[in-house]
Amino acid sequence: NTLSFNWFIYQSFINIDFHLIRGTFYHVKKWDDALKVNQLYSDIISSNKFYSDTNFFIQEGKTALAGNMILGEKMLPHKYNISRFKTKSRVIHENPSENFYDGLVHGASTLVDTINLAILGGWKKIVLVGVDLYDTSYFWLKKNNIGHYTRNDNPKKIHSTAQNGVIEHITKWNEILKKQKKEIFVYNKYSLLAKNIKVFKL
């Protein structure tokens, strides 16, 4: 099973079973620009054959600007199965939500929401692929994407997500999961997460 989030929609090599949408834009202040970003986001999904049979989990609530705009403006085709999720908590450290209706824990990153969703989905082995965190280069997007781009002049700088405590958050969650005979792995042995989490080997 594959579960993606954020701008992984650019990929062109693997079918995605589930995709989580939380934030799509962070640097725009005008409504028209936000519409353009979300239309771009939706168009990429619609035109990507690897998302042709994907089930979407889209944030709901007053702060769910991206999700509310995408659905309110009907930017995605009706063919998709869509579930809304709410945020249980953000910024603070909290154990994984045990009930989907209680919401997903956001912590310091949408990565945390996504892991919480996988836990609620009953996955016993959660392998984090592409979550390297040792630099910001792979977070760079095309220049025409006005909503989500790096402002960091040094691509080799550790990604801000790692500086916000996400490694510690996931490490604590993994200890909880191990007691339930579940576990989080990381795929890239060079990932900053690999210091605390086992590297998954095919």
C-alpha positions in Angstrom: 0.0 0.0 0.0 1.3 3.5 -0.8 0.4 6.7 1.0 1.7 10.0 -0.2 1.3 13.6 0.8 2.1 17.2 -0.1 3.7 17.7 -3.5 4.7 14.1 -4.1 2.0 14.4 -6.8 4.8 15.4 -9.2 6.1 11.8 -9.2 5.8 9.6 -12.2 6.8 6.1 -11.2 4.4 4.4 -8.7 0.7 4.0 -8.2 -0.6 5.8 -5.1 -3.4 4.1 -3.1 -3.9 7.0 -0.7 -2.9 10.7 -0.6 -3.2 13.2 2.2 -3.9 16.9 1.4 -3.3 19.4 4.1 -1.3 22.5 3.0 -0.6 23.4 -0.6 0.5 27.0 -0.3 2.5 28.9 2.3 3.9 32.1 0.7 0.9 33.6 -1.0 -1.3 36.4 0.5 -3.7 37.0 -2.3 -6.9 35.0 -2.9 -6.3 34.8 -6.6 -2.8 33.4 -6.2 -4.1 30.8 -3.7 -6.7 29.8 -6.3 -3.9 29.4 -8.9 -1.8 27.2 -6.7 -4.7 24.9 -5.8 -5.8 24.7 -9.4 -2.3 23.7 -10.3 -2.2 21.2 -7.5 -5.5 19.7 -8.7 -4.5 19.7 -12.3 -1.3 17.8 -11.6 -3.3 15.1 -9.7 -5.9 14.9 -12.5 -3.3 14.5 -15.2 -1.1 12.0 -13.3 -2.0 8.4 -14.3 -0.5 7.2 -11.1 -3.2 9.0 -9.2 -6.1 7.7 -11.3 -7.4 5.3 -8.6 -6.3 7.1 -5.5 -8.4 7.6 -2.3 -7.9 11.1 -0.9 -7.9 12.3 2.7 -8.4 16.1 2.8 -8.2 18.3 5.8 -11.4 19.9 7.0 -12.1 22.8 9.4 -11.7 26.6 9.6 -7.9 26.4 9.1 -8.1 23.9 6.2 -7.6 26.6 3.6 -6.3 24.4 0.8 -8.8 21.5 1.3 -11.8 23.8 1.6 -10.7 25.7 -1.5 -10.1 22.6 -3.6 -13.4 21.1 -2.8 -15.4 24.3 -2.6 -14.3 25.3 -6.1 -14.7 21.7 -7.3 -11.1 21.5 -8.6 -10.9 17.7 -8.5 -12.9 15.4 -10.7 -15.8 13.6 -9.1 -14.3 10.2 -9.8 -12.2 10.3 -6.7 -13.1 8.9 -3.3 -12.6 11.6 -0.7 -12.7 11.6 3.1 -12.2 14.6 5.3 -10.0 14.6 8.4 -9.7 17.1 11.2 -6.6 18.1 13.1 -6.4 16.9 16.7 -3.4 18.9 17.7 -0.5 20.7 16.1 3.0 22.0 17.1 2.9 20.1 20.5 4.0 16.6 20.9 1.2 14.1 21.4 0.8 10.4 21.0 -0.9 9.1 17.8 -4.6 9.5 17.7 -6.4 6.2 18.3 -9.6 7.1 16.5 -10.0 8.7 13.0 -12.9 10.8 14.3 -10.8 12.4 17.0 -8.6 13.8 14.2 -4.9 13.4 13.2 -2.0 14.7 15.2 0.0 17.2 13.1 3.0 17.9 15.4 5.7 19.7 13.5 4.9 18.4 10.0 2.4 16.9 7.6 4.6 13.8 7.8 3.2 13.3 11.3 -0.4 13.5 10.1 0.4 10.9 7.4 2.1 8.5 9.8 -0.9 8.8 12.1 -3.2 8.0 9.2 -1.1 4.9 8.4 -1.3 3.8 12.0 -5.1 4.2 12.0 -5.2 2.2 8.8 -3.7 -0.8 10.6 -0.4 -0.8 8.9 2.2 -2.8 10.9 5.2 -1.8 8.9 5.4 1.9 7.9 8.4 2.7 5.6 9.2 6.3 5.1 10.6 6.8 1.6 12.1 10.2 0.5 12.1 11.6 4.0 15.8 12.4 4.1 15.8 15.8 6.0 19.5 16.3 5.6 19.0 19.1 3.0 16.2 21.0 1.3 17.0 20.4 -2.3 14.4 17.8 -2.9 11.7 20.1 -1.6 12.4 22.5 -4.5 9.6 22.7 -7.0 9.2 24.2 -10.5 9.6 27.9 -10.7 5.9 28.4 -11.8 4.8 27.1 -8.5 4.1 30.4 -6.6 2.7 28.8 -3.5 5.3 26.4 -2.2 9.0 27.0 -2.8 12.2 27.2 -0.7 13.5 30.5 0.4 16.7 28.9 1.5 19.7 30.0 -0.5 21.7 27.0 0.7 20.2 23.7 -0.4 22.6 21.8 1.7 21.1 23.2 4.9 19.2 20.8 7.1 15.5 21.0 6.4 13.4 23.1 8.7 11.2 20.1 9.5 14.2 18.4 11.2 14.9 21.5 13.2 11.3 21.6 14.5 11.4 18.4 16.4 9.9 15.9 13.9 12.7 13.4 14.4 12.1 13.3 18.1 8.4 13.0 17.6 8.6 10.1 15.2 11.2 8.4 17.5 8.8 8.5 20.4 6.0 7.2 18.3 8.1 4.3 17.1 8.7 3.2 20.7 5.0 3.2 21.3 4.3 1.2 18.2 6.9 -1.4 18.9 5.0 -2.3 22.1 2.0 -3.0 19.7 4.2 -5.1 17.4 4.2 -2.4 14.8 7.2 -0.3 13.6 8.3 2.7 11.6 11.2 2.2 9.2 13.2 4.6 7.0 14.3 3.6 3.5 17.3 5.8 3.0 20.2 4.9 5.2 21.5 8.5 4.9 18.3 10.0 6.2 18.6 11.9 9.5 15.9 9.5 10.8 18.2 6.6 10.3 20.1 7.5 13.5 17.0 6.5 15.6 15.0 4.3 13.3 15.9 1.1 11.5 16.6 1.1 7.8 14.2 -1.0 5.9 15.7 -3.6 3.5 13.8 -5.2 0.7 
